[in-house]
Amino acid sequence: MELKDKVIVVTGALGTLGRAVSSAAVATGATTICVDCVDGEPAAGVEATPALDLGDAAATEAAFAAIAKQYGRIDGLVNVAGGFAWETVDDGSIDTWDRLYQMNVRTAVNASKAALAHIPASGGRIVSIGAAGAVKADMGLGAYAASKSGVARFTEALAEEVKSRNITVNAVLPSIIDTQPNRNDMPDADFSAWVSPQALADVILFLLSSQAEAVTGALIPVTGRV
């Protein structure tokens, strides 16, 4: 997808999927900005920023304002930052539900709101990472699926809110992403059935591109053969 001269912010950019997305964006010609809760070296060609707590609304707004001041604007945002936990209700804690809400919903809302102030009048793109499990949850996925359901409803609501500004808002719903931690947790699984980070990044880049201008408020399953 052609994103030459676009300014794209990727949250959670130091993780496996964040690196895949930011690397793919750089390859298309985009100026790509790494945002993460820890300091680290982003993928090649990606611009680093200081560690940022996306749960802090004021800090997020200030950080995105600094990005926009340096690069002139923000054309696109990919909300990769988030977290996962497998926990049954019987053996788990309500604190897990609060924690996953903070990690998955609050970060996406804060980052999106902060980006909206700097998207130009010509329009822009916001893409969030949902989960296929939010459509039909399995045992142990209650807290995670509920938080990702929040991402889905947020995506739909924001899409309606900003469509008059030519800003599209969509989410991808992956199944199991083929990462090393997932392989470690499920060593007997058929890894080839999972979704590769690169394949998921390709869908995200399409949603960031001009070709996806007519797509907004969509929750797009990217489930491989799971």
C-alpha positions in Angstrom: 0.0 0.0 0.0 1.3 3.5 -0.9 1.6 5.6 2.2 4.4 7.9 1.0 4.8 11.1 3.0 2.1 10.1 5.5 2.8 10.4 9.2 1.7 7.2 11.0 1.8 6.7 14.7 2.0 3.1 16.0 1.4 2.4 19.7 2.8 -0.7 21.2 5.4 -0.4 18.5 8.2 -2.3 20.3 6.1 -5.6 20.5 6.0 -8.3 17.8 2.9 -7.0 16.0 3.9 -3.3 16.5 7.3 -4.0 14.9 5.6 -5.7 12.0 3.2 -2.9 11.4 5.8 -0.1 11.8 8.3 -1.9 9.5 5.6 -2.4 6.9 4.6 1.3 7.1 8.2 2.4 6.7 8.5 0.1 3.6 5.6 2.0 2.0 7.2 5.3 2.4 5.4 6.5 5.6 7.1 8.5 8.3 6.4 6.1 11.2 6.5 7.0 14.8 7.0 4.5 17.6 5.0 4.9 20.8 5.4 2.4 23.7 5.3 2.3 27.4 9.0 1.4 27.7 12.1 2.8 26.1 13.7 0.7 23.4 15.0 0.5 19.9 12.2 0.4 17.3 12.3 -1.3 13.9 14.7 0.0 11.3 13.6 3.4 9.9 11.0 4.0 12.7 11.3 7.2 14.7 11.6 6.7 18.4 9.8 8.7 21.1 10.2 8.6 24.9 8.3 6.0 26.9 4.7 7.0 27.3 1.9 5.7 29.6 -1.1 5.7 27.3 -3.3 5.3 30.3 -2.5 8.9 31.2 -4.7 11.1 29.1 -2.9 14.4 29.7 0.5 12.8 29.0 -0.8 11.2 25.9 -2.2 14.5 24.6 1.1 16.2 25.2 3.1 13.5 23.5 0.9 13.5 20.4 1.0 17.3 20.3 4.9 17.0 20.3 4.8 14.5 17.5 2.5 16.7 15.4 4.7 19.7 16.1 7.8 17.9 14.9 6.2 16.2 11.8 3.5 18.7 10.9 0.4 16.5 11.5 -0.8 12.9 12.2 -2.3 11.1 9.2 -2.9 7.8 10.8 -2.9 5.9 14.1 -2.6 2.2 14.8 -3.6 1.2 18.3 -1.6 -1.9 18.9 -0.9 -1.3 22.6 -2.8 -3.7 24.8 -2.6 -6.9 26.9 -3.9 -10.4 27.3 -4.8 -12.7 30.2 -6.3 -16.2 30.4 -8.3 -16.5 33.6 -11.5 -18.2 34.6 -14.1 -16.3 36.6 -14.1 -18.9 39.4 -10.3 -18.8 39.9 -9.6 -15.2 38.8 -9.9 -11.7 40.1 -12.0 -8.7 39.2 -8.7 -6.8 39.1 -7.9 -8.6 35.9 -11.0 -7.2 34.3 -10.0 -3.7 35.4 -6.4 -4.2 34.2 -7.4 -5.4 30.7 -9.9 -2.6 30.4 -7.1 -0.1 31.2 -4.7 -1.8 28.8 -7.0 -2.4 25.8 -9.8 0.2 25.9 -8.3 3.2 27.8 -5.1 3.2 25.8 -7.1 3.1 22.5 -9.4 5.9 23.5 -6.7 8.1 24.9 -4.5 7.7 21.8 -7.3 8.2 19.4 -8.5 11.3 21.1 -5.0 12.7 21.2 -4.5 11.9 17.5 -7.8 13.5 16.4 -6.6 16.9 17.4 -3.8 16.7 14.8 -5.4 14.9 11.8 -5.6 17.4 8.9 -8.8 18.6 7.3 -8.1 16.3 4.3 -8.8 13.3 6.6 -7.0 10.4 8.2 -7.1 6.9 9.5 -7.4 5.1 12.8 -7.0 1.3 13.1 -7.3 -0.6 16.4 -6.5 -4.2 17.3 -9.6 -6.1 18.4 -9.9 -9.8 18.8 -11.9 -12.6 17.2 -12.6 -13.8 20.7 -14.6 -10.7 21.4 -17.3 -12.1 19.0 -17.5 -15.5 20.7 -15.5 -15.9 23.9 -14.1 -19.2 25.1 -13.4 -20.4 28.6 -10.9 -18.2 30.4 -11.3 -15.3 27.9 -14.0 -13.4 29.8 -12.0 -10.4 30.9 -10.0 -10.2 27.6 -13.0 -10.6 25.4 -14.9 -8.0 27.3 -12.1 -5.5 26.9 -11.8 -6.2 23.2 -15.6 -5.9 22.9 -15.1 -2.4 24.3 -12.5 -1.7 21.5 -15.1 -2.9 18.9 -17.9 -0.7 20.2 -15.5 2.2 20.6 -14.5 1.7 16.9 -18.1 1.8 15.7 -19.0 4.8 17.8 -15.9 6.9 16.8 -16.4 6.0 13.2 -19.8 7.6 13.3 -18.5 10.6 15.2 -15.8 11.6 12.8 -17.0 10.4 9.4 -17.9 13.9 8.4 -14.2 14.8 8.8 -13.2 12.0 6.3 -11.5 10.1 9.1 -12.1 6.4 8.9 -12.0 4.2 12.1 -11.7 0.5 11.8 -10.5 -2.5 13.8 -9.0 -5.9 12.8 -10.1 -9.0 14.8 -7.2 -11.5 14.8 -7.4 -15.0 16.1 -4.1 -16.3 17.4 -1.1 -14.3 16.2 2.0 -16.3 15.5 4.4 -14.9 18.1 7.1 -16.6 20.1 5.2 -16.1 23.5 2.1 -17.8 21.9 4.3 -20.7 20.6 5.8 -21.1 24.1 2.3 -21.2 25.6 0.9 -23.6 23.1 3.9 -25.7 21.9 1.7 -28.5 20.4 -0.5 -26.2 18.2 -0.4 -26.0 14.5 1.5 -22.7 14.1 0.8 -22.6 10.4 -2.9 -22.1 11.1 -2.2 -19.0 13.0 -2.1 -15.4 11.6 1.4 -14.1 11.0 2.2 -10.6 12.2 3.1 -9.7 8.7 -0.2 -10.9 7.3 -2.1 -8.9 9.9 0.1 -5.8 9.2 -0.8 -6.1 5.5 -4.5 -5.7 6.4 -3.8 -2.8 8.7 -1.8 -1.0 6.0 -4.7 -1.5 3.6 -7.0 0.2 6.1 -4.5 3.1 6.4 -4.3 3.6 2.7 -6.4 5.6 0.3 -7.8 2.4 -1.2 -9.8 1.9 2.0 -11.4 5.4 2.0 -14.9 3.9 1.8 -14.4 1.5 4.7 -15.2 2.8 8.2 -16.8 1.3 11.3 -15.7 -2.1 10.1 -14.6 -5.0 12.4 -12.6 -7.2 10.1 -11.8 -10.8 11.0 -8.3 -11.8 10.3 -8.3 -15.4 11.6 -6.1 -17.4 9.3 -7.2 -21.1 9.5 -8.0 -21.1 13.2 
